[in-house]
Amino acid sequence: MNDVVIVGAGPAGLMAACELALAGVSCLIVDKRGTESTITRAFGLHARALELLDARGMGDELVARGNPLRTVYPAYASRVDFGRLDTRYPMLLIVPQNGTEKILRQRATDLGVEIRHHADVVGLTQGAESVRLKLADGTELAARYVIGADGAHSTVRDLVDVGFAGAAYSLPMLLADVRIPASEPPPITQVGTEGVVVTLPFGDGWFRVGAWLRKEERDPDFTRVREAFRSIAGTDYDMSEPRWFSRFTAERRQARHYRSGRVFLIGDAAHVNSPIGGQGMNTGIQDAVNLGWKLAADLHGWAPSWLLGTYHAERHPVGSAVLAMTDHLTGLVLSGSRLRLEINRRLMATLLRTGAGRRRILGTLSGLEFAYPPVEQDAHPLAGRRATDGPTDQGRLYEVLRAGTFVLLSGGGVPAPWQDRVRPARPLRATGPEAALIRPDGYVAWAGDHRGSEAALLKWCGPAHRTDLEGRHATA
């Protein structure tokens, strides 16, 4: 019996498998597709997702494969300057979803994860200690936990009946990947009375183009995309060689619960939103990193009793906030009101000229400002917030996090009972509290006087003994 079966081999499912395998948890991915996906609906990675990928050694590799945009000119704002973010990755990285999947799949394979294709889940039964999955070919699989990462039309979500509240947008998007012989890339979004057109540069002469029109189209094709660009942008930029075309209906939905017993939902199985803002793949990757270490802690026997409950408590509000933001931006872009757009552009331009405005707007778009509620009422203000990268005597903090453990930032070491779960590091630019305990997902668990660090270790990392996967107790 596997510790965890992950249903779905998209970015969220692959990231979850990498997290679990890194922590020594046995996991299996099952995917109903027969081959690796060549479809690339998602197209961008924001700073926080890149930071988390950096915390597992994949951030720089992805940047090398993608097209980093430090300044973008979306329809809802005259200018958004990601280059002003305080992060190693001050950018929107344009990278096809299948490119991200390729790197994650290779990492999962290197960590020993099996990916089983042609595996269509049709049944799920939960018991007190395990979950059983039934596949369409009659095969049954058992696991301690199941992660549903099987997309917007998730079978796992339907089988645990947690609902998927929301609605589809009334009009579909037309998408294509094309060549554009432009020395300067066109604006990312342009709006007209007919709708909105989108142009995203992959960086190799290929572009993802889209048209979201206010009038229903019958049997649309690539020609209709070119016509929409001529009408809205005034030119089709001589786009040619369409290698992919799709008619896509966006939705805004969220599961009521991200957990049902021993089953968890991540990525599009938990939430879907408008593609405007480029948030979908980012949110799914962050779901996976949030859940992975918590499941591993439970399976290794040292998780506090409340820990697994924090997955829904932390990630559901983030999913709701992302959905509200992308729905608001979509309403602006598709409203047909040039006045509303102009008012919004001017408001955002004014806010982006202030420090607080930049932090709120850029922090929300990039994911850097999302924080989790602290576990303790009298917690330090940093508790639950993203840990900023910085130099330590062991390397950059996010390099130290690559082991997938907690990191105790302080001038001292880690007491012996927790050395299998926590790595010590001494900050080389100490400007914050005396000590801070950083979670494996790069958020601050606790901060304060170094004399309180042992109590924090006990609270977050379990007692001085641990139960291994076979149920034996050992003294660390």
URHUDA-V892004 format. One record per pair of residues at least 24 apart in sequence whose C-alpha atoms are under 7 Angstrom apart, sorted by the first residue. I is the first residue (numbers start at 1). J is the second residue. D is the distance in Angstrom with one decimal. If there is no record, write none. Layout:
i j d
I J D
I J D
This chain:
i j d
1 142 5.5
1 143 5.5
2 26 5.7
2 27 5.7
2 28 6.9
2 142 6.7
2 143 4.9
2 144 6.9
3 27 5.9
3 143 5.2
3 144 4.9
3 145 6.4
4 28 6.6
4 143 5.3
4 144 5.9
4 145 4.8
4 146 5.5
5 29 5.9
5 143 6.1
5 145 6.7
5 146 5.0
5 147 6.4
6 30 6.3
6 146 5.8
6 147 4.7
6 148 6.2
6 149 6.7
7 31 6.0
7 147 6.2
7 148 5.1
7 149 5.4
7 150 5.6
8 148 7.0
8 149 4.8
8 150 4.3
10 101 6.6
11 100 7.0
11 101 5.4
11 281 6.9
11 285 6.6
12 149 6.3
12 266 6.6
12 267 5.5
12 284 5.0
12 285 4.9
12 288 5.8
13 149 5.2
14 104 5.9
14 105 6.2
14 108 6.7
15 104 6.4
15 285 6.3
15 288 5.9
16 288 4.7
16 289 6.5
16 292 5.7
17 108 6.4
17 113 7.0
18 107 6.7
18 108 5.0
19 289 6.6
19 292 5.3
19 293 6.7
20 292 5.5
20 293 6.9
20 296 6.2
21 111 6.0
21 113 6.9
22 111 6.8
22 404 6.7
23 296 6.3
23 404 6.6
25 296 6.3
27 113 6.4
28 113 6.2
28 114 5.4
28 115 6.3
29 114 6.3
29 115 4.7
29 116 6.1
30 115 5.9
30 116 4.8
30 117 6.1
30 119 5.6
31 116 6.2
31 117 5.0
31 118 6.3
31 119 5.3
31 120 6.6
32 117 5.8
32 118 4.5
32 119 4.5
32 120 4.4
33 117 5.8
33 118 5.5
34 117 5.2
34 118 4.9
35 117 6.8
37 98 6.7
38 98 6.0
39 98 6.7
40 96 5.6
40 97 4.7
40 98 5.6
41 97 6.6
42 96 6.5
42 97 5.1
42 281 6.2
43 94 5.7
43 95 5.3
43 96 4.7
43 97 5.6
44 92 6.5
44 93 5.4
44 94 4.5
44 95 5.4
44 278 5.9
45 92 5.9
45 93 5.1
45 94 6.6
45 282 6.0
46 91 6.6
46 92 5.0
46 93 6.4
46 282 6.7
46 366 5.0
47 89 5.3
47 90 6.2
47 91 6.3
47 92 6.9
47 366 5.2
47 367 6.9
47 368 7.0
48 366 6.0
48 367 5.2
48 368 5.3
49 282 5.5
49 285 6.6
49 286 6.4
50 89 6.7
54 398 6.6
55 398 4.6
55 399 5.9
55 401 5.5
55 402 5.1
56 402 4.6
57 402 6.5
63 93 6.8
66 93 6.1
66 94 5.6
66 95 4.6
66 202 6.7
66 203 6.9
67 93 5.6
67 94 5.0
67 95 6.5
67 202 5.8
67 203 5.1
68 92 5.8
68 93 4.3
68 94 6.1
69 93 6.0
72 188 7.0
73 187 6.2
73 188 6.2
74 188 5.7
74 189 5.1
75 189 5.2
75 190 5.8
75 191 6.5
75 333 6.7
76 329 6.7
76 332 7.0
76 333 6.6
76 341 6.0
76 344 6.4
76 345 5.8
77 344 6.8
77 345 4.3
77 348 6.2
78 345 5.5
78 349 6.9
82 362 6.7
94 201 6.9
94 202 5.8
95 202 6.2
123 159 7.0
124 159 6.4
131 262 6.9
145 262 5.1
145 263 5.9
146 262 6.5
146 263 4.8
146 264 6.4
147 263 5.8
147 264 4.8
147 265 5.7
148 264 6.0
148 265 4.7
148 266 6.3
148 269 6.5
149 265 6.2
149 266 5.4
149 267 6.0
149 269 5.6
150 269 5.8
151 267 6.9
151 268 4.5
151 269 4.5
152 268 4.8
152 269 5.0
152 272 6.5
153 269 7.0
154 269 5.3
157 269 6.6
160 260 6.6
162 255 6.2
162 256 5.8
162 257 5.9
163 255 5.5
163 256 5.9
164 253 5.8
164 254 5.2
164 255 4.3
164 256 6.5
165 253 5.2
165 254 5.5
165 255 6.3
166 252 5.6
166 253 4.2
166 254 6.7
167 251 5.9
167 252 5.6
167 253 6.1
168 250 6.0
168 251 4.0
168 252 6.1
169 249 6.7
169 250 5.7
169 251 5.5
171 214 6.7
171 216 6.3
171 249 6.7
172 212 6.5
172 247 6.4
172 248 5.3
172 249 4.3
172 250 6.7
173 210 6.6
173 211 5.7
173 212 4.5
173 247 5.8
173 248 5.0
173 249 6.1
174 210 5.4
174 211 5.1
174 212 6.5
174 225 6.7
174 246 6.0
174 247 4.8
174 248 6.3
175 209 5.8
175 210 4.3
175 211 6.6
175 245 5.6
175 246 5.2
175 247 6.3
176 208 5.8
176 209 5.4
176 210 6.4
176 242 6.4
176 244 5.3
176 245 4.3
176 246 6.4
177 206 6.7
177 207 5.6
177 208 4.5
177 209 6.2
177 242 5.6
177 243 5.8
177 244 5.3
177 245 6.8
178 206 5.5
178 207 5.4
178 208 6.5
178 239 6.0
178 240 5.6
178 241 5.6
178 242 4.5
178 243 6.4
179 205 5.7
179 206 4.6
179 207 6.1
179 239 5.5
179 240 5.3
179 241 6.0
180 205 6.3
180 206 6.6
180 207 6.8
180 237 6.3
180 238 6.1
180 239 4.7
180 240 6.7
181 205 6.9
181 238 7.0
190 232 6.9
190 233 6.3
191 232 6.3
191 333 6.9
192 232 4.9
193 336 5.5
194 232 6.8
195 334 6.1
196 333 6.9
196 334 6.9
197 229 6.4
250 274 5.7
252 323 6.6
257 312 6.8
258 312 5.4
258 316 7.0
259 312 6.5
271 319 6.6
273 323 5.5
273 326 6.6
274 326 5.8
274 327 6.3
274 330 6.9
276 326 6.1
276 329 6.9
276 330 6.3
277 326 6.1
287 315 6.6
289 441 5.8
290 441 5.9
293 440 6.6
299 469 6.2
300 467 5.9
300 468 4.9
300 469 5.4
301 466 5.7
301 467 4.3
301 468 6.0
302 461 6.5
302 462 4.9
302 463 6.9
302 466 5.3
302 467 6.5
303 461 6.5
303 462 5.8
304 460 6.6
304 462 5.8
314 372 5.5
380 447 5.8
380 448 6.6
382 444 6.4
382 447 6.8
383 444 5.0
383 445 5.5
383 446 5.3
383 447 6.5
384 443 5.9
384 444 5.3
384 445 6.0
385 443 5.5
385 444 5.7
386 442 6.2
386 443 4.4
386 444 6.3
387 442 5.6
387 443 5.0
387 444 5.7
391 427 6.2
391 428 5.6
391 429 6.9
392 425 6.0
392 426 5.2
392 427 4.3
392 428 5.0
393 425 6.1
393 426 5.5
393 427 6.6
393 428 6.6
394 425 5.9
401 440 6.3
404 440 5.3
405 440 5.0
406 437 6.9
406 438 5.6
406 439 4.8
406 440 4.9
407 437 5.9
407 438 5.1
407 439 6.8
408 436 5.9
408 437 4.6
408 438 6.2
409 435 5.4
409 436 5.1
409 437 6.2
410 434 6.3
410 435 4.5
410 436 6.7
410 450 7.0
416 476 6.9
417 464 4.8
417 465 6.9
417 476 4.9
418 464 6.6
